[in-house]
Amino acid sequence: MSSNKKRSLESLFYNNRFLMVFSLLMAIALWASVKINYSDETTRYISDIKINFNTAVSQTGDYEAFYDSDNIVAGVEVSGKAYNLNQYALSKDDIIVEASSAFVDAAGYKVLTLTARLAETSGVTGVEITKVEPSSITVYYDRKTTNTFNVEAKLENDMESLVSDELTVGQPVPSVSTVEVTGPATILNKLTKVYFNAQINENELPLTATKEVPAEISFQLDRASEGKYLVCNGLNDESNPATVTIPVYVSKEVPTAVKFVNQPLSYSENPPEYRIFPDKIGVFYSSSEAEEMSTLYVGTVDFSGVNNTVNYFEFPVDEKLGVNIVDKTVEKFDVALDMSSMSKTTLDKMPGKIVFVNQDENYTYSIDYEKSKLDGITVIGPKNSLEKITADDIQIEINVSSLSKTRTSEQTVEVSNISISSDKVNDCWIYGKYEATVSVERKK
């Protein structure tokens, strides 16, 4: 070393600023060396580590492990030098917690031991895992199966608090009536029903219209905890969520009535008088309907069955009404139609007009008048009107679409309609049902 360089180096040690920086660096290096080589062992607890079930779910025969892996996590205690345990050097992703496999020869609960190790890809050294919490977990082993069950909607709210007095709440309806459930065979054998549980927020009450609300799924089991092993197929939070619809109805009392078919023209605008019991009925209809119901029609009276007497008809309360009846004790509606002031006559000649409806143009149709017995048609109406009707005023309509085209023998078919075509009479009708004997022959 030249004398100039030696003098320059020596002069640095006489520079107070240099000596201060040099001393600080040496102190840090000495502290780091002591910390690394002589620091005390410490511990750290790491939580929320997902449990690896890969070994535990391996099937033994027909049995399979059932568990709720999304909600099962573990925690571990690790020990080592502090610089190896900080969050930058070691995270929960560097630790693997595994559930041990079990020998299974029958359905039931099995206790699996949890073990933990550092992942090979972590690159962490000098760390020891000293504890796993919990040390074991319980899973259920059984054969997997799928069955279909009825769904029932359950509303947690007090039904009486849902609507105001002028409205009525119907039976809550689940978004699906049945659902496929997959899970352990032993548990499914004990399951009888699936529930869709819903609750309406208090700030949304009272309801003024029908409302659909999200639902939580539960199962009718003696041990509710076993429901965590069951899965409802096809239901999810987005495209097909479980929901419950709460119908809200308006209740109203409306008059009852019947409609008529095949009635004379004179009755089209002014129907005949009749008695109906009950003549008024309370009904529920949806609060979202645009128009209110003014009359409930309970059935239809066909004039072909109306005789010149007091005629009695019964119409049951069923789904055909299209409404809900308030009074559940009402099972039927009784109708009395008094036509005893009318007269009756039977025409003794064949009708003047026969019309075949829905013919095949490749075939000819002919009627056997003698076998058809259409010369005994009964007509009912006012006496003076009946005197004006002749057989030529009667038109017979026969729908031949149901007749076989391959049969060479005559076929019997019910007359689809009989009408009176007369400018002189508009208050008479045909009574009874009639049949015709028809032959079908291919055109040559």
C-alpha angles and dihedrals in degrees: 000000000000119000091243093057091045092052090047092052093046090050090060090064089056089055107097095202093052091048091053094052093043092051092050093052092048091050092052092049091049092048092049091049092051092044093051098044104031108026118125124257114257138183136229132191117221117192140186096046113161114237117238110226097177094114095038095053094056105121122245106203108311095338126107134189118248120197142138099249094171091065101035115092135157139208130219136200116220131189133200143096113335093240089058094049103051119113092256094055099039131027134170089260088067092061128074120201114193134190112224120240120249135209107246126193100152141029117269147081120319129191113227123197118230120223130181135206140166115265113251090231094053096086089210118145135178093037126120126195106224104173141018121202119231096024092203141012135204122237132176122242121199145122113287117237140162128223137169121243138183117255122223125192117226123191117203094201124092103263093217092059097053101084141017122260097270093057133065131209118226129208111297112250125211119225089244128028096210134020137192113238124197124197146096112343094226093055094043089054089061094046118098105163144016120220129211103204118199138173131191118219113250092234089062093058140140097044118223098185142018110294136197117209134182116263137207119223122236134167133229099242134140088231107044091193090069089068090079089074093057127088127196105220118228096014118114140151097258121030099022112015124177108254140166123218117210109203116215117200137189113225119215139161112236134176118257125229145162132231126226134221131188088020122151117268091251090063096049094085097024112036118205118266117261141164122243129186123235091025091187130034137181113240138181121224132175115278088222094061112117097220129041119234113253101178134018112219107205100186149329127267115210110211090213085075096045113105128191090264136072102299121206125202133180125205118188125224103247143132091285089077089070094216139079116250116224094211104062091189091072107096102165146008119235119211127191118192114186111206095151091121090068127091130226133217136175120219112226097198133073115264116264097227128051119179124187110208125206095013124180106235091220092062138060123221126206133178128224100223096191096052093040093061092207090148090085103062115155120223125190128195144097112332096240091051094049090056090062096054122095132178089260089066092059119093120195119204118195121187105213098179092104095052119109114245093201098058115097094193126081119275131211119226132172116251105249097206142357119194138179112233105190132129089209099055130050103149104065131087141193115255123208140012123284138195132208132207109225135182122210120205131174115242115251 
